[in-house]
């Protein structure tokens, strides 16, 4: 355990940020799973609605620095391609 006051504060701040990042990552993963489930079921309208929510969640995560913007762009591209591929 740290003895210096600033080091103790950094530990607390890092824990807070890690918890925030974990919550954001979890919500993004949930949104992606909903899109994937709709695509697997072949429900285009539900997939498009879920895709819109997933894109919003991913963009917010990228703007907060949880995900790199290229990672977000790649994930959005793959999800959009999957949704557009539904017959």
HUVEN-V698753 format. One record per residue. RES is the residue in three letters. PHI is phi in degrees with one decimal (999 if undefined). D_LAST is the distance of its C-alpha to the last C-alpha in Angstrom with 1 decimal. Layout:
BEGIN
res->RES phi->PHI d_last->D_LAST
res->RES phi->PHI d_last->D_LAST
END
This chain:
BEGIN
res->UNK phi->999 d_last->57.8
res->UNK phi->-71.9 d_last->58.5
res->UNK phi->-103.3 d_last->62.0
res->UNK phi->-82.3 d_last->61.5
res->UNK phi->-59.2 d_last->60.4
res->UNK phi->-66.5 d_last->57.9
res->UNK phi->-68.0 d_last->56.4
res->UNK phi->-62.4 d_last->56.0
res->UNK phi->-64.6 d_last->54.3
res->UNK phi->-60.8 d_last->51.8
res->UNK phi->-61.2 d_last->51.0
res->UNK phi->-64.7 d_last->50.2
res->UNK phi->-64.8 d_last->48.2
res->UNK phi->-63.8 d_last->46.2
res->UNK phi->-63.4 d_last->45.4
res->UNK phi->-63.3 d_last->44.3
res->UNK phi->-65.9 d_last->42.0
res->UNK phi->-64.5 d_last->40.6
res->UNK phi->-65.4 d_last->39.8
res->UNK phi->-64.3 d_last->38.1
res->UNK phi->-62.6 d_last->36.0
res->UNK phi->-63.8 d_last->35.1
res->UNK phi->-64.7 d_last->34.0
res->UNK phi->-67.0 d_last->31.9
res->UNK phi->-61.2 d_last->30.3
res->UNK phi->-64.7 d_last->29.6
res->UNK phi->-66.6 d_last->27.9
res->UNK phi->-66.0 d_last->25.6
res->UNK phi->-61.2 d_last->24.8
res->UNK phi->-62.7 d_last->24.1
res->UNK phi->-62.8 d_last->21.8
res->UNK phi->-65.3 d_last->19.8
res->UNK phi->-62.9 d_last->19.7
res->UNK phi->-64.5 d_last->18.3
res->UNK phi->-65.1 d_last->15.4
res->UNK phi->-60.7 d_last->14.9
res->UNK phi->-65.4 d_last->15.3
res->UNK phi->-66.4 d_last->12.7
res->UNK phi->-66.1 d_last->10.1
res->UNK phi->-64.3 d_last->11.6
res->UNK phi->-78.8 d_last->11.5
res->UNK phi->81.4 d_last->7.8
res->UNK phi->-91.9 d_last->9.5
res->UNK phi->-67.6 d_last->8.1
res->UNK phi->-65.3 d_last->11.6
res->UNK phi->-65.9 d_last->13.6
res->UNK phi->-62.5 d_last->12.1
res->UNK phi->-66.4 d_last->13.0
res->UNK phi->-64.8 d_last->16.3
res->UNK phi->-67.5 d_last->17.1
res->UNK phi->-63.0 d_last->16.3
res->UNK phi->-60.6 d_last->18.8
res->UNK phi->-66.2 d_last->21.3
res->UNK phi->-65.7 d_last->20.9
res->UNK phi->-62.2 d_last->21.4
res->UNK phi->-61.3 d_last->24.5
res->UNK phi->-62.6 d_last->25.8
res->UNK phi->-68.3 d_last->25.4
res->UNK phi->-63.8 d_last->27.1
res->UNK phi->-64.3 d_last->29.9
res->UNK phi->-62.9 d_last->30.4
res->UNK phi->-66.7 d_last->30.7
res->UNK phi->-68.6 d_last->33.1
res->UNK phi->-87.0 d_last->35.2
res->UNK phi->87.5 d_last->35.4
res->UNK phi->-74.8 d_last->33.7
res->UNK phi->-118.3 d_last->31.1
res->UNK phi->-70.2 d_last->31.7
res->UNK phi->-63.9 d_last->29.8
res->UNK phi->-70.7 d_last->28.3
res->UNK phi->-63.2 d_last->27.1
res->UNK phi->-62.6 d_last->25.4
res->UNK phi->-61.6 d_last->23.9
res->UNK phi->-63.9 d_last->22.5
res->UNK phi->-64.2 d_last->21.0
res->UNK phi->-63.7 d_last->19.5
res->UNK phi->-61.1 d_last->18.0
res->UNK phi->-65.7 d_last->16.5
res->UNK phi->-66.0 d_last->15.0
res->UNK phi->-62.5 d_last->13.6
res->UNK phi->-62.5 d_last->12.1
res->UNK phi->-65.9 d_last->10.5
res->UNK phi->-67.9 d_last->9.2
res->UNK phi->-69.8 d_last->8.0
res->UNK phi->-80.2 d_last->6.2
res->UNK phi->-69.8 d_last->3.8
res->UNK phi->-71.2 d_last->0.0
END
